[in-house]
Amino acid sequence: MTQEKADVVIFPKWKSSLEQDGLAALKEKNYKEALQSFNKLIDFEAANSEIMTGKLICLMELGQYEEVEELCQKLMRDDEEHYFQYLHIYLTVLFQTGKYEELLDLLDEVFKSEDIPQDLRKQFWQLYDITENLRTDETRTENIEAVDELLIALDTHNVKKQWQLLSMLRKQDIQPFMTEIAPYLTKEEIEPVIKTALVQWMQEQQVDRKVAVKKLGAEVMVNPMELPDILSHTSARQLLYLLERVEQDNPTLFEFIQQLVFRYMYVRFPIMPEDHELPALAKAFYELGSSSLQLEDHEFPLHQYIEQEEVGAWKEQIMYYESQYFAVLDEE
């Protein structure tokens, strides 16, 4: 209210006239006219809860939802006596604007209170159930649309889109779409990193069935639910065990090697190295890590003879897989 209006006392008859005119216009659904009367009363600080509720209804009917939310929040803070009256309107506008998550979160908090009037408690529970069903239907529809987009991206070799959609879909249930998605794990044109992301999605959603995975010239049958995480896989753990001395002598080098190992295993997963390959592979990681950190004078701590030609071949493979890994991530 302006200072000029603050210094003016509204006459009782004018106040009564504005109230009557506003409420009559509201009843006749003349919302703009009613809002003008209510605003004059508010400007002169002569509005009661009935007038404030009338203003909220007018704003809502006129589609001014942001103003309704802001005013409801203020009134819920400042007018404790009529809190649930304003809360009911606030919940209604959240429902009408499709803010289902916000509505459900708020009701979860409200239901912790024992002060809810019994008639409103019942209405709030009904609103909660309806909203939860709508949110579920909305999520299901969004998931179907996103999976359809993913299938198109997989067919058109749009790697950037594949990675973006997989990142978004990982929390959603893959089970209804397994028939469509599983065949891509054996298609040559699908990037190894994308196949790994597909397998991880199946792991997280506990897919309990055998699927074929073909990548990097090899093929295996795996049950995603039975697969360990990448660095928890026996091959990864044994490989890092061979480098245990490095962790003790140079933690920085070990951390760098561990990141190399993760990216290498990520590209391969779930087709992992054989036990007999691990010593030469460990030395290859050690040499690459030492070279990157300019530590060429340090010797590999595993005391056994390993053909340097074999180590060189592994180093080439590691660097190739590094490029495979970053080729997808750099698409973001």
CORTAQUI-V453093 format. One line per field, one symbol per residue. ss: DSSP state (H for helix, E for strand, C for the rest). phi: phi as a letter, one per 30 degrees, with the letter a starting at -180 (. if undefined). A space follows every 50 residues. Layout:
# CORTAQUI-V453093
ss = ???
phi = ???
This chain:
# CORTAQUI-V453093
ss = CCHHHHCCCCCHHHHHHHHHHHHHHHHCCCHHHHHHHHHHHHHCCCCCHH HHHHHHHHHHHCCCHHHHHHHHHHHHHHCHHHHHHHHHHHHHHHHHCCCH HHHHHHHHHHCCCCCCCHHHHHHHHHHHHHHHHHHHHHHHHHHHHHHHHH HHHHHCCCHHHHHHHHHHHCCCCCHHHHHHHHHHHHCCCCCHHHHHHHHH HHHHCCCCCEEEEEECCEEEEEEHHHCCCHHHCHHHHHHHHHCHHHHHHC HHHHHHHHHHHHHHHHHHCCCCCCHHHHHHHHHHHHHHHHHHCCCCCCCC CCCCCCCHHHHHHHHHHHHHHHHHHHHHHCCC
phi = .ddedddccddeddedddddddddddddicddddddddddddechcccdd ddddddddedddicddddddddeddddccddcedddeeddddddddcidd dddddddedddddccdeeddeddddddddddddddddddddddddddedd dddddciddededddddddedcdcedceeddeeddcdddddedddddddd ddedchdcadbdbbahibbbcbcedcdddedcdeddddddddceddeddb eddddddddddeddddddecccddedddedddddddddddddchbdddcd dddadbdddddddddddedddedddddddddd
